[in-house]
Amino acid sequence: MTTQTPAAADLRAGPREWLGLFVLTLPTILLALDATVLNLAVPHISADLKPTSTELLWMVDIYGFMIAGFLVTMGTLGDRIGRRRLLMIGALGFGLASVLAAKSTSAEMLIVARALLGITGATLMPSTLALISNMFKDPRQRGVAISVWVTCFSVGIAVGPVLGGAFLEWFWWGSVFLLAVPVMVVLLVATPLLIPEYKDDEAGRLDLASVALSLLTVLPAIYGIKRAAEHGLDAQAVVTLLAGVVFGVVFVLRQRKLADPLMDLRLFSNRAFTTALLVLLLGLGLMGGLYLFITQYLQLVEGLSPITAGLWLLPAAGALIVASSLTPAIAARVRPGYVVGGALFLSVLGYVLISVVDSTDGLPLLVTGFVLIYTGISPMMVLGTDLVVGSAPPEKAGSAAAMSETAMEFGIALGIAGLGSVVTAVYRDEIGDALPQDVPESVASTVRDTLAGADAVSDSVGAQVLEQAREAFTNGLNLASATAGVIVAVMAVAAIVLLRHIPAGGAEEEAPEEAPQATEPAPAGDSR
């Protein structure tokens, strides 16, 4: 049994740190909100700027590409120049890019603005998460702080569709981007007052070759995954994926040779770090992939407006908020591996419920299933993020936070691609036999492509074909959800087995020989 030393007591955060946490949640809410509002604004942007289909695709995708591509670089850069400094630079850049996006007069201008939003946005998430890790050194307090961080991210996701829909109802489409400006102003004013600076004073220079290699790894990989999700595993998808893999191998080999690498691969030797990273990647990927098709079900099968669909998603977001808030208290008494594993089994039940939803009266069952999924995923987000950041040395907190965020971005892309392939395969297989022989090939091709296409040409194919398209899409959703449920069940078992060594309260159990050694022997009889 050990007693708390004065040094241990000094680890506990005070009022200033908790006020600082409130400031750090602002960009978290904003980025979550910003990721959801553009989809609602697409019809308004299309009517005003008249982009081509390719330009419209880049408007939507470029933001995520840039965030994913620059996360590792920005996380490591924050370790070197100071996490607070990088946060403020990113906040200023994000605010200016938001104004540029709101005032865009052409599709090209909006694409550039969205790219700048992605690059500057990549500075915000790892900076806030790393600063939380530095400000809250006590494991239990850090768990609560990260829970608040995750909860605020959930709030942004929840209010995004509703708030975005309201702004589009009252103002022009650019107003959804201007939401960021007052938030960034508050952040710039309050950060120097409440957030102390942290950086690694012994870090070397930023290796620009590693930065280039990281971009050449992530960007083609993300693009290839998205391409495969939309068009199947065609030549373009295969080439870009292979390019990402090749550059990834070169990147890893370079990191192993550098004395001060861009990504410290030694972090992966920590079992808790690696397990938590994989659970975050797969868990959020499956949930994010299914989320895309649930929103389509609400609007294209149930026929709900975007705002009404957003309101039906609020119960799940509320469950995520409540579960995120309760997780630290539970993890203080129960080992994190059991909390994460048990919660994931709860989300499996949600996937099972969605796997039996039908196309006529499935709304109550779908909402219930999604509430269970969000409830079960919350402890994974809170404790997984805490384990990833908490397992890293303080001077590598920014790099670890960036790896956590990159895993989430990759996971969501993989989830959309994997589950999207399942939904698309079932949909095209079933709808092909339902089309009348006299339907023109151009119309038939549109119907076979997506449910949204079938809905757009419903006047040409008739209500019966549209109903069959809805049923085919729902069957695809059922199979995708069942597939996700099986994978999550395996993840739950793995989390329990691989994380069972971590005690309740947050600190990882270490073997005696791994305990820190004194820098010099203490004199005999010295009790220090």
C-alpha positions as CSV (number, residue, x, y, z in Angstrom):
1,M,0.0,0.0,0.0
2,T,1.3,3.4,-0.9
3,T,0.5,6.8,0.5
4,Q,0.0,9.9,-1.6
5,T,3.1,12.1,-1.5
6,P,3.0,15.9,-1.8
7,A,4.4,15.5,-5.3
8,A,1.4,13.2,-6.2
9,A,-1.0,15.7,-4.7
10,D,0.5,18.4,-6.9
11,L,-0.6,16.4,-9.9
12,R,-4.2,17.4,-9.3
13,A,-5.5,20.2,-11.5
14,G,-7.1,23.3,-10.0
15,P,-9.8,25.8,-11.1
16,R,-7.6,27.4,-13.8
17,E,-7.1,24.0,-15.5
18,W,-10.9,23.3,-15.5
19,L,-11.6,26.7,-16.9
20,G,-9.0,26.1,-19.5
21,L,-10.7,22.8,-20.4
22,F,-13.8,24.7,-21.2
23,V,-11.8,26.8,-23.7
24,L,-10.3,23.7,-25.2
25,T,-13.7,22.2,-25.8
26,L,-14.7,25.1,-28.1
27,P,-12.7,23.9,-31.2
28,T,-13.8,20.4,-30.5
29,I,-17.5,21.3,-30.7
30,L,-16.8,23.4,-33.8
31,L,-14.9,20.8,-35.8
32,A,-17.6,18.2,-35.1
33,L,-20.3,20.7,-36.1
34,D,-18.3,21.7,-39.2
35,A,-18.1,18.1,-40.4
36,T,-21.9,17.8,-40.5
37,V,-23.3,21.1,-41.7
38,L,-21.8,21.1,-45.2
39,N,-23.9,18.0,-46.3
40,L,-27.0,20.0,-45.5
41,A,-25.7,23.0,-47.4
42,V,-24.8,21.1,-50.6
43,P,-28.1,21.7,-52.4
44,H,-27.9,25.5,-51.7
45,I,-24.2,25.6,-52.8
46,S,-25.0,23.7,-56.0
47,A,-27.7,26.1,-56.9
48,D,-25.6,29.2,-56.3
49,L,-22.1,28.2,-57.5
50,K,-23.1,25.6,-60.0
51,P,-20.2,23.2,-59.5
52,T,-19.5,20.2,-61.7
53,S,-20.0,16.8,-60.1
54,T,-16.2,16.5,-59.7
55,E,-16.0,19.9,-58.1
56,L,-18.9,19.1,-55.7
57,L,-17.1,15.9,-54.7
58,W,-13.9,17.8,-53.9
59,M,-15.9,20.4,-51.9
60,V,-17.1,17.6,-49.6
61,D,-13.9,15.4,-49.5
62,I,-11.0,17.9,-49.5
63,Y,-11.7,18.9,-45.9
64,G,-11.3,15.3,-44.6
65,F,-8.3,14.7,-46.9
66,M,-6.4,17.6,-45.5
67,I,-7.2,16.9,-41.9
68,A,-6.1,13.3,-42.2
69,G,-3.0,14.2,-44.2
70,F,-1.7,16.8,-41.8
71,L,-2.6,15.4,-38.4
72,V,0.7,13.6,-37.8
73,T,2.7,16.6,-38.9
74,M,0.8,19.1,-36.8
75,G,0.8,16.9,-33.7
76,T,4.6,16.6,-33.9
77,L,5.0,20.2,-34.8
78,G,3.1,21.2,-31.6
79,D,5.5,19.1,-29.6
80,R,8.3,21.1,-31.1
81,I,7.1,24.8,-31.2
82,G,4.6,24.6,-28.4
83,R,1.1,23.2,-28.3
84,R,-0.6,26.4,-27.2
85,R,1.2,28.4,-29.9
86,L,0.1,25.9,-32.6
87,L,-3.4,26.0,-31.3
88,M,-3.6,29.8,-31.6
89,I,-2.0,29.8,-35.0
90,G,-4.6,27.1,-36.1
91,A,-7.5,29.0,-34.6
92,L,-6.5,32.2,-36.4
93,G,-6.1,30.3,-39.7
94,F,-9.4,28.4,-39.2
95,G,-11.3,31.6,-38.6
96,L,-9.9,33.3,-41.7
97,A,-10.5,30.3,-43.9
98,S,-14.1,30.2,-42.6
99,V,-14.6,33.7,-43.8
100,L,-13.1,32.8,-47.1
101,A,-15.4,29.8,-47.4
102,A,-18.5,31.9,-46.5
103,K,-17.6,34.6,-49.1
104,S,-16.7,32.1,-51.9
105,T,-18.0,33.2,-55.3
106,S,-16.9,30.1,-57.3
107,A,-16.6,26.4,-56.8
108,E,-12.8,26.6,-57.1
109,M,-12.6,29.3,-54.4
110,L,-14.7,27.2,-52.0
111,I,-12.5,24.1,-52.6
112,V,-9.4,26.1,-51.7
113,A,-11.1,27.5,-48.6
114,R,-12.2,23.9,-47.6
115,A,-8.6,22.7,-48.1
116,L,-7.3,25.5,-45.8
117,L,-10.0,24.6,-43.2
118,G,-8.7,21.0,-43.3
119,I,-5.1,22.0,-42.9
120,T,-5.8,24.5,-40.0
121,G,-8.3,22.1,-38.5
122,A,-5.5,19.5,-38.3
123,T,-3.8,21.8,-35.7
124,L,-6.8,22.0,-33.4
125,M,-7.7,18.5,-32.4
126,P,-4.2,17.1,-31.5
127,S,-3.3,20.4,-29.8
128,T,-6.4,20.4,-27.6
129,L,-6.0,16.7,-26.7
130,A,-2.3,17.0,-26.0
131,L,-2.9,20.1,-23.8
132,I,-5.5,18.3,-21.8
133,S,-3.0,15.5,-21.2
134,N,-0.4,18.0,-20.0
135,M,-2.8,20.0,-17.8
136,F,-4.5,17.0,-16.1
137,K,-1.6,14.7,-14.9
138,D,-3.7,12.9,-12.4
139,P,-5.1,9.8,-14.2
140,R,-8.6,10.1,-12.9
141,Q,-8.8,13.8,-13.6
142,R,-7.4,13.2,-17.0
143,G,-10.1,10.6,-17.6
144,V,-12.8,13.1,-16.6
145,A,-11.3,15.8,-18.8
146,I,-11.1,13.5,-21.9
147,S,-14.7,12.5,-21.1
148,V,-15.7,16.1,-21.3
149,W,-13.7,16.5,-24.6
150,V,-15.5,13.5,-26.1
151,T,-18.9,14.7,-24.8
152,C,-18.4,18.1,-26.5
153,F,-17.5,16.4,-29.7
154,S,-20.8,14.5,-29.4
155,V,-22.6,17.8,-28.7
156,G,-21.2,19.2,-32.0
157,I,-22.4,16.1,-33.9
158,A,-25.8,16.3,-32.3
159,V,-26.5,20.0,-32.9
160,G,-24.8,20.2,-36.3
161,P,-27.7,19.1,-38.4
162,V,-30.3,21.0,-36.4
163,L,-28.3,24.3,-36.1
164,G,-27.1,24.0,-39.7
165,G,-30.6,23.4,-40.9
166,A,-31.9,26.5,-39.0
167,F,-29.1,28.7,-40.4
168,L,-29.9,27.5,-43.9
169,E,-33.6,28.2,-43.3
170,W,-32.9,31.8,-42.1
171,F,-29.7,32.9,-43.9
172,W,-27.6,32.1,-47.0
173,W,-25.4,29.0,-47.2
174,G,-22.2,30.8,-46.3
175,S,-23.6,31.5,-42.8
176,V,-22.8,27.9,-41.7
177,F,-19.1,28.6,-42.1
178,L,-19.3,31.9,-40.2
179,L,-20.3,29.9,-37.1
180,A,-16.6,29.4,-36.6
181,V,-15.6,33.0,-36.4
182,P,-16.9,34.0,-32.9
183,V,-15.7,30.7,-31.5
184,M,-12.2,31.3,-32.8
185,V,-12.2,34.8,-31.4
186,V,-13.1,33.6,-27.9
187,L,-10.4,30.9,-28.2
188,L,-7.7,33.4,-29.2
189,V,-8.6,35.8,-26.3
190,A,-8.9,33.1,-23.6
191,T,-6.1,30.7,-24.5
192,P,-3.2,33.0,-23.3
193,L,-5.0,33.6,-20.0
194,L,-5.9,30.1,-19.1
195,I,-3.8,27.6,-21.0
196,P,-0.1,27.2,-20.1
197,E,2.4,26.4,-22.9
198,Y,3.9,23.0,-23.3
199,K,6.6,21.7,-25.7
200,D,9.4,19.3,-25.9
201,D,12.6,21.4,-25.3
202,E,14.8,18.5,-26.4
203,A,13.0,17.9,-29.7
204,G,15.1,18.2,-32.8
205,R,14.3,19.8,-36.1
206,L,11.2,18.8,-38.0
207,D,12.2,16.4,-40.7
208,L,10.6,17.8,-43.9
209,A,11.2,14.5,-45.8
210,S,9.2,12.7,-43.2
211,V,6.4,15.3,-43.5
212,A,6.3,14.8,-47.3
213,L,6.3,11.0,-46.9
214,S,3.5,11.1,-44.4
215,L,1.4,13.2,-46.8
216,L,2.2,10.8,-49.7
217,T,1.2,7.9,-47.4
218,V,-2.1,9.2,-46.0
219,L,-3.6,11.2,-48.9
220,P,-3.4,8.5,-51.6
221,A,-4.6,5.9,-49.0
222,I,-7.6,7.9,-48.0
223,Y,-8.4,8.8,-51.6
224,G,-8.1,5.2,-52.7
225,I,-10.4,4.0,-49.9
226,K,-13.0,6.6,-50.8
227,R,-12.6,5.8,-54.5
228,A,-13.2,2.1,-53.7
229,A,-16.3,3.0,-51.7
230,E,-17.8,5.0,-54.5
231,H,-16.7,3.1,-57.7
232,G,-15.5,-0.3,-56.5
233,L,-12.0,-1.5,-56.5
234,D,-11.1,-0.1,-60.0
235,A,-7.7,0.6,-61.4
236,Q,-7.5,4.1,-60.0
237,A,-8.4,2.9,-56.5
238,V,-5.8,0.1,-56.6
239,V,-3.0,2.3,-57.9
240,T,-3.6,5.0,-55.3
241,L,-3.9,2.4,-52.5
242,L,-0.6,0.8,-53.6
243,A,1.1,4.2,-53.8
244,G,0.0,4.9,-50.2
245,V,1.3,1.5,-49.0
246,V,4.7,2.0,-50.8
247,F,5.2,5.5,-49.4
248,G,4.0,4.2,-46.0
249,V,6.8,1.5,-46.0
250,V,9.4,4.1,-46.9
251,F,8.0,6.4,-44.2
252,V,8.3,3.7,-41.5
253,L,11.8,2.8,-42.6
254,R,12.9,6.4,-42.3
255,Q,11.3,6.8,-38.9
256,R,13.3,3.8,-37.6
257,K,16.5,5.5,-38.7
258,L,15.9,9.0,-37.3
259,A,17.1,10.0,-33.9
260,D,14.1,12.3,-33.5
261,P,11.4,10.9,-35.8
262,L,8.2,12.6,-36.9
263,M,6.3,9.5,-35.6
264,D,7.8,7.7,-32.7
265,L,7.2,4.0,-33.5
266,R,8.4,3.0,-30.1
267,L,4.9,4.0,-28.8
268,F,3.5,0.9,-30.5
269,S,5.6,-1.3,-28.2
270,N,3.1,-0.4,-25.4
271,R,0.3,-2.9,-25.6
272,A,-2.3,-0.5,-24.1
273,F,-1.4,2.1,-26.7
274,T,-1.6,-0.3,-29.7
275,T,-4.8,-2.0,-28.6
276,A,-6.6,1.2,-27.8
277,L,-5.6,2.6,-31.2
278,L,-6.9,-0.4,-33.1
279,V,-10.1,-0.4,-31.1
280,L,-10.6,3.3,-31.9
281,L,-9.9,2.7,-35.6
282,L,-12.3,-0.2,-36.0
283,G,-15.0,0.9,-33.6
284,L,-15.4,4.4,-34.9
285,G,-15.0,3.2,-38.5
286,L,-17.9,0.7,-38.2
287,M,-20.0,3.3,-36.4
288,G,-19.1,6.0,-38.9
289,G,-19.8,3.8,-41.9
290,L,-23.2,2.8,-40.6
291,Y,-24.0,6.4,-39.7
292,L,-23.8,7.4,-43.4
293,F,-26.3,4.8,-44.4
294,I,-28.6,5.4,-41.4
295,T,-28.9,9.1,-42.5
296,Q,-29.8,7.9,-46.0
297,Y,-32.4,5.5,-44.6
298,L,-34.0,8.3,-42.7
299,Q,-34.2,10.6,-45.7
300,L,-34.6,8.3,-48.7
301,V,-36.5,5.4,-47.1
302,E,-38.5,7.1,-44.4
303,G,-38.8,10.3,-46.5
304,L,-37.8,12.7,-43.7
305,S,-36.4,16.2,-44.2
306,P,-32.8,16.8,-43.2
307,I,-33.9,18.7,-40.1
308,T,-36.4,16.0,-39.1
309,A,-33.8,13.3,-39.7
310,G,-31.4,15.3,-37.5
311,L,-34.0,15.4,-34.7
312,W,-34.4,11.6,-34.9
313,L,-30.7,11.2,-34.4
314,L,-30.7,13.4,-31.2
315,P,-31.7,10.5,-28.9
316,A,-28.5,8.6,-29.9
317,A,-26.4,11.7,-29.5
318,G,-28.0,12.3,-26.1
319,A,-27.1,8.7,-25.1
320,L,-23.5,9.3,-26.3
321,I,-23.3,12.4,-24.1
322,V,-24.7,10.7,-21.0
323,A,-22.5,7.6,-21.4
324,S,-19.4,9.7,-22.0
325,S,-20.1,11.6,-18.8
326,L,-20.6,8.4,-16.7
327,T,-17.6,6.5,-18.1
328,P,-14.9,8.0,-15.8
329,A,-16.9,7.2,-12.7
330,I,-17.4,3.6,-13.8
331,A,-13.7,3.3,-14.9
332,A,-12.6,4.5,-11.5
333,R,-14.1,1.2,-10.0
334,V,-14.0,-1.2,-12.9
335,R,-11.0,-2.1,-15.1
336,P,-11.1,-0.2,-18.4
337,G,-10.8,-3.4,-20.4
338,Y,-14.0,-4.7,-18.9
339,V,-15.8,-1.3,-19.3
340,V,-14.8,-1.1,-23.0
341,G,-15.5,-4.7,-23.7
342,G,-18.9,-4.7,-21.9
343,A,-20.0,-1.5,-23.6
344,L,-19.0,-2.9,-27.0
345,F,-21.2,-5.9,-26.3
346,L,-24.1,-3.5,-25.7
347,S,-23.4,-1.9,-29.0
348,V,-23.6,-5.4,-30.6
349,L,-27.2,-5.5,-29.5
350,G,-27.8,-2.3,-31.3
351,Y,-26.2,-3.6,-34.5
352,V,-28.5,-6.7,-34.2
353,L,-31.6,-4.5,-34.0
354,I,-30.7,-2.5,-37.1
355,S,-30.0,-5.8,-38.9
356,V,-33.7,-6.6,-38.8
357,V,-35.1,-3.2,-39.6
358,D,-37.5,-3.2,-42.6
359,S,-38.3,-0.6,-45.2
360,T,-41.9,0.2,-44.1
361,D,-42.0,0.7,-40.4
362,G,-38.5,0.4,-39.2
363,L,-37.9,3.8,-37.7
364,P,-38.5,3.0,-34.0
365,L,-36.3,-0.1,-34.2
366,L,-33.6,1.8,-36.1
367,V,-33.5,4.7,-33.6
368,T,-33.4,2.2,-30.6
369,G,-30.5,0.3,-32.2
370,F,-28.6,3.5,-32.9
371,V,-29.0,4.6,-29.3
372,L,-27.5,1.3,-28.1
373,I,-24.6,1.6,-30.6
374,Y,-23.8,5.2,-29.4
375,T,-24.1,4.2,-25.8
376,G,-21.8,1.3,-26.3
377,I,-19.3,3.2,-28.3
378,S,-18.9,6.0,-25.7
379,P,-16.6,4.3,-23.2
380,M,-14.4,3.2,-26.1
381,M,-14.0,6.8,-27.3
382,V,-13.3,8.1,-23.8
383,L,-11.1,5.3,-22.4
384,G,-9.5,4.5,-25.7
385,T,-8.4,8.1,-26.2
386,D,-7.2,8.3,-22.6
387,L,-5.2,5.2,-23.0
388,V,-3.6,6.3,-26.3
389,V,-2.6,9.8,-24.9
390,G,-1.9,8.6,-21.4
391,S,0.4,5.8,-22.5
392,A,2.7,8.3,-24.2
393,P,5.5,10.3,-22.5
394,P,4.4,13.9,-21.8
395,E,6.8,15.2,-24.5
396,K,5.2,13.0,-27.1
397,A,1.6,13.8,-26.2
398,G,1.0,15.8,-29.4
399,S,2.3,13.0,-31.5
400,A,0.2,10.4,-29.7
401,A,-2.9,12.6,-29.9
402,A,-2.3,13.0,-33.7
403,M,-2.1,9.2,-34.1
404,S,-5.4,8.8,-32.2
405,E,-7.1,11.3,-34.5
406,T,-5.5,9.8,-37.7
407,A,-6.7,6.4,-36.6
408,M,-10.2,7.8,-36.3
409,E,-10.0,9.4,-39.8
410,F,-8.7,6.2,-41.3
411,G,-11.3,4.1,-39.5
412,I,-14.2,6.2,-40.7
413,A,-12.9,6.0,-44.3
414,L,-12.4,2.2,-44.0
415,G,-15.9,1.8,-42.4
416,I,-17.6,3.8,-45.2
417,A,-15.7,1.8,-47.9
418,G,-16.2,-1.6,-46.3
419,L,-19.8,-1.3,-45.2
420,G,-20.5,0.7,-48.3
421,S,-19.4,-2.2,-50.5
422,V,-21.8,-4.5,-48.6
423,V,-24.7,-2.1,-49.0
424,T,-24.0,-1.4,-52.7
425,A,-23.5,-5.1,-53.6
426,V,-26.8,-6.1,-52.0
427,Y,-28.6,-3.1,-53.5
428,R,-27.4,-3.6,-57.1
429,D,-28.0,-7.4,-56.9
430,E,-31.6,-7.0,-55.8
431,I,-32.7,-3.9,-57.8
432,G,-31.3,-5.3,-61.1
433,D,-34.1,-7.9,-61.3
434,A,-36.8,-5.4,-60.3
435,L,-36.5,-3.0,-63.3
436,P,-39.0,-3.3,-66.1
437,Q,-37.7,-4.2,-69.5
438,D,-39.0,-0.9,-71.2
439,V,-37.0,1.4,-68.9
440,P,-34.4,3.4,-70.8
441,E,-30.8,2.2,-70.1
442,S,-29.8,5.7,-68.9
443,V,-32.6,5.7,-66.3
444,A,-31.9,2.0,-65.4
445,S,-28.3,2.8,-64.8
446,T,-29.2,5.7,-62.5
447,V,-31.5,3.4,-60.5
448,R,-28.9,0.6,-60.2
449,D,-26.3,3.1,-59.1
450,T,-27.8,4.4,-55.8
451,L,-31.0,4.7,-53.9
452,A,-30.7,8.5,-54.3
453,G,-30.5,8.0,-58.0
454,A,-33.7,5.9,-58.0
455,D,-35.4,8.5,-55.9
456,A,-34.4,11.3,-58.4
457,V,-35.9,9.4,-61.4
458,S,-38.9,7.9,-59.5
459,D,-41.3,9.6,-61.9
460,S,-39.8,7.6,-64.8
461,V,-39.7,4.2,-63.1
462,G,-42.9,4.4,-61.0
463,A,-43.7,4.0,-57.3
464,Q,-43.3,0.2,-57.3
465,V,-39.7,0.3,-58.5
466,L,-38.9,3.0,-56.0
467,E,-40.4,0.9,-53.2
468,Q,-38.3,-2.1,-54.3
469,A,-35.2,0.1,-54.4
470,R,-35.9,1.2,-50.8
471,E,-36.3,-2.5,-49.8
472,A,-33.1,-3.4,-51.5
473,F,-31.2,-0.6,-49.8
474,T,-32.7,-1.6,-46.4
475,N,-31.6,-5.2,-47.0
476,G,-28.1,-4.0,-47.7
477,L,-28.2,-1.9,-44.5
478,N,-29.3,-5.0,-42.6
479,L,-26.4,-7.1,-43.8
480,A,-23.9,-4.3,-43.2
481,S,-25.1,-3.9,-39.7
482,A,-24.9,-7.6,-39.0
483,T,-21.4,-7.7,-40.4
484,A,-20.4,-4.7,-38.1
485,G,-22.0,-6.5,-35.1
486,V,-19.8,-9.6,-35.6
487,I,-16.6,-7.5,-35.9
488,V,-17.5,-5.5,-32.8
489,A,-18.2,-8.7,-30.8
490,V,-14.7,-9.8,-31.7
491,M,-13.3,-6.4,-30.7
492,A,-15.1,-6.6,-27.4
493,V,-13.4,-9.9,-26.5
494,A,-10.0,-8.5,-27.7
495,A,-10.5,-5.4,-25.5
496,I,-11.2,-7.5,-22.4
497,V,-8.3,-9.8,-23.0
498,L,-5.6,-7.3,-24.1
499,L,-6.6,-4.5,-21.7
500,R,-7.4,-6.5,-18.6
501,H,-3.9,-5.7,-17.0
502,I,-4.9,-2.0,-16.7
503,P,-6.3,-1.4,-13.2
504,A,-9.3,0.8,-12.4
505,G,-8.3,4.4,-12.0
506,G,-6.2,4.7,-15.2
507,A,-2.5,3.8,-14.5
508,E,-1.1,0.8,-16.3
509,E,0.3,-1.9,-14.1
510,E,4.0,-2.3,-14.8
511,A,6.5,-5.0,-13.9
512,P,8.8,-4.0,-11.0
513,E,11.8,-3.9,-13.2
514,E,10.1,-1.2,-15.4
515,A,9.7,1.1,-12.4
516,P,11.6,4.4,-12.8
517,Q,15.0,4.3,-11.3
518,A,16.5,7.1,-9.1
519,T,19.2,9.1,-10.9
520,E,21.5,8.7,-7.9
521,P,21.5,6.3,-4.9
522,A,20.0,7.7,-1.8
523,P,22.2,7.7,1.4
524,A,21.5,5.0,3.9
525,G,18.6,5.9,6.2
526,D,17.3,8.6,3.7
527,S,13.6,8.2,3.5
528,R,13.1,10.2,0.4
